[in-house]
Amino acid sequence: MATPQPDNKRRSSRVFARMHVRAVGRDNHGHKFTKQAETIVINAHGALLYLDAEVDMGALVTLRSPATEEDQESRVVYVGGASERGQRLGLEFVSPAPHFWGIEFPPSDWKSPEPFAP
């Protein structure tokens, strides 16, 4: 008998959104940087983005939202491959900030509709 797979238990809904944010932090050589970054996916707890700076896991990066002009401290929780747009990084906000991105996320109890079966 197969064991049922648990539902994906994300803390907040993800939204694919391309927006530019300012990122401030220290690279993996300890040098301070201020760079423009581009988001790939955002949620109330952080983002996946491209950043043209080499940073280590656990590094602190402060993001500034152009929509809200709010600063939010975040921690690097994923380091992906590099591309022409920069290194892919997963950032988690140090404290949740559901309004940081200037958009409303669907409520956590919203589910994707079930496929229609004739």
N, C-alpha and C positions, 0 to 999 in steps of 0.2 A: 504494500500500500504506500503510495507516494505521500510525502509530507507536504502540506500546503505551504506555498511561499508567502511570507508576510508582505503586507502592502508596503509600498514605498512610504516611509515615515519621515518626510521632510518637515522641517519646522515651519517653512513658509513656501508659498508658490513661487516658482521660477518664471521669469519673463525674459524672452529673448529680446534684447534691446541694445541698439548701438548708440552710445552717447559718449561724449568726451568728458573726462573728469581730470582734475589736477591731482597728482600723486606726489607726496613728499615723504622721504624716508632716507635710509642709508643703504647703499649697495653692499654686496658681499665683501668689499674691500674697506668698508667703513666710511666711504665718502658720501657726503650728503647730496641728495638729488631732489630736483623739482622737475617733474616731467608731465607731459600730457599723456593720458592713458585712454584706451577705448574699451568700453564694456562689450561683452559678448552676451552674458546672462546676468541678470540682477535678481535679488530677492531681498526680503526684509532683514536678512542677516548677513548680507555681503554681496559678492560678485565674482564672476569669472571675467578676467579682462586681459588685454594686451598691454604690456608695459615695456618700454625700451630701457630697461635697467636690469642688471643681474642681482637678484636678491635671494637670500636663503630662507628655508622653511623657518617659521616662527618670527621672522623679521616684522617689525611694526611699520606700517605705512598709513599715513593720514590721507584720506581722500576728501576732495571738495566737490560737492555736487553743484553743477551749474544751474540746476532747476531751483534749488533751495538756498544756495550759497552757504550751506552748512558744512562744517568739517566733521569727519567721523574717523576715529582711530580704528585701524583694523590690523589683523595678524595674517601673515601668509600661511595658508593651510594646504596649498597645492602648488607645485612648481611643474609646469609642463614644458613642452618643447618650444624652441625659438622659431620665429617666422619673420618675414619682412616687416610685419607690424609690431614685433617685439616678442617678449617671452610671455607665454600664457601663465597667468597666476590666478589661483583661487584665494580670495581674501574673505575673512570672517570678521565682522564688526566685533570689537571688544565688548560693546553693549548693543543690544538690538536697537535698530533705528528704522521702524517701518515706514516713516515718512521721509527718509533721507533722499530717496530718488525722485520725490515729487509726483509719484503715481500711487494709485490705490491697488493693492493686491487683492485677488479674490479671497473670500473668507476660507479658513482652513477646512470647513465642513463641506465645501463645494467639491463634488466629485466629477470626473469626466463622465459624460453620458455613456451608458452601456451601448455596445453596437446593436443596431437594429437587426432583429432576427425575424424573417418572414414567417 
